[in-house]
Amino acid sequence: MDFLRERLASLKKSGLYRTLREHHGPQGATACIDGKEVVQLASNNYLGLANHPRLKAAAREALEAFGSGSGASRLVCGNLALNGKLEDKIAAVKGQESALLFSTGYMANIGILAALMEEGDVIFSDALNHASIIDGCRMSRAQTVVYPHKDMGALEKALMESKHSRKRLVVTDGIFSMDGDITPLPDLVTLAERYGCMLMVDDAHATGVLGAHGGGTGEHFALADRVDITMGTLGKALGGFGAFVAGDHTLRTFLINRARPFIFTTGLPPAVIASGIAALELLEAEPELRVRLWENVAFFREGMAIKRPLDP
Ligand SMILES: Cc1ncc(COP(=O)(O)O)c(C=O)c1O
């Protein structure tokens, strides 16, 4: 086991060593970290739902009614009816025929990519896509072409060069997780259609944030019906936990049959599903949550742009 110490030492040396910090209390605008009160700017809790009374009440009710765990994978006997209710709500907000829940966004991405793509296929992946997409590409065994961030010229060139491959899929974050910029969806849709390629959008950070109803990148650009596969998470703007894929019925049925992270894992706990349903109801009932978010974004950006003269 000596290699562990050596690897850790090398991580420290290169500034890549990670440590955990303890947070106390719920997610909010401020946080208590290591006993110190700080302003929270790192969380994905964009709408402040992670500690919302309606989500907590829904979770408590489901806990009382259905217990703490689902007991098995959904294909065995863990398919509580709550799953279907949440999936219908997700499909509606995403403007898609159907949806399928996954335990996490990480599992959704590796599950979708490894189920759909295989050796002999090509995946085109933006250079700044999330790690779970990168891992999904690797697990699929398809050839992966990483195009420079949002470079549509480079993507088109790669598409032209791979005309004779079997299946092809372009995959992109909707809002990029680290830089916060939005993918050029209209160009991606055009290219995917021109070259007969599937298009997958990871809307982990855009769900609840972009679009008049919080439907995400597809709704923002009025192109939801031209995206083949949309995934998203319930753990960011929706303030809970879990993830989903939205698309047509055939995609859903295929993933139920072939996505290993769906098949071989325990269904989400009832309280988690119920808080997801409550979050989507709030998204619909309180559009002002999104208005407030964008006002806060504008306020923060404006404030950061002010260059104060250095103190004498
Ligand atoms: C773009 C993106 N996709 C997927 C995920 C994974 O989601 P989860 O945290 O539900 O596993 C994340 C999480 O940070 C993300 O930022």
The ligand as an SDF file (V2000), in Angstrom:
LIG
                    3D

 16 16  0  0  0  0  0  0  0  0999 V2000
  -22.9470   19.0970  -15.4220 C   0  0  0  0  0  0  0  0  0  0  0  0
  -23.1200   18.0380  -14.3650 C   0  0  0  0  0  0  0  0  0  0  0  0
  -23.5790   16.8380  -14.7310 N   0  0  0  0  0  0  0  0  0  0  0  0
  -23.7660   15.8530  -13.8250 C   0  0  0  0  0  0  0  0  0  0  0  0
  -23.4900   16.0420  -12.4890 C   0  0  0  0  0  0  0  0  0  0  0  0
  -23.6820   14.9190  -11.5320 C   0  0  0  0  0  0  0  0  0  0  0  0
  -24.8490   15.0700  -10.8080 O   0  0  0  0  0  0  0  0  0  0  0  0
  -25.0340   14.4090   -9.3760 P   0  0  0  0  0  0  0  0  0  0  0  0
  -24.4090   15.3160   -8.3950 O   0  0  0  0  0  0  0  0  0  0  0  0
  -26.5020   14.2590   -9.2210 O   0  0  0  0  0  0  0  0  0  0  0  0
  -24.3270   13.0830   -9.4480 O   0  0  0  0  0  0  0  0  0  0  0  0
  -23.0160   17.2740  -12.0660 C   0  0  0  0  0  0  0  0  0  0  0  0
  -22.7520   17.4780  -10.6230 C   0  0  0  0  0  0  0  0  0  0  0  0
  -22.0000   18.2070  -10.1400 O   0  0  0  0  0  0  0  0  0  0  0  0
  -22.8200   18.3010  -13.0230 C   0  0  0  0  0  0  0  0  0  0  0  0
  -22.3360   19.4960  -12.6580 O   0  0  0  0  0  0  0  0  0  0  0  0
  1  2  1  0
  2  3  1  0
  2 15  2  0
  3  4  2  0
  4  5  1  0
  5  6  1  0
  5 12  2  0
  6  7  1  0
  7  8  1  0
  8  9  2  0
  8 10  1  0
  8 11  1  0
 12 13  1  0
 12 15  1  0
 13 14  2  0
 15 16  1  0
M  END
$$$$
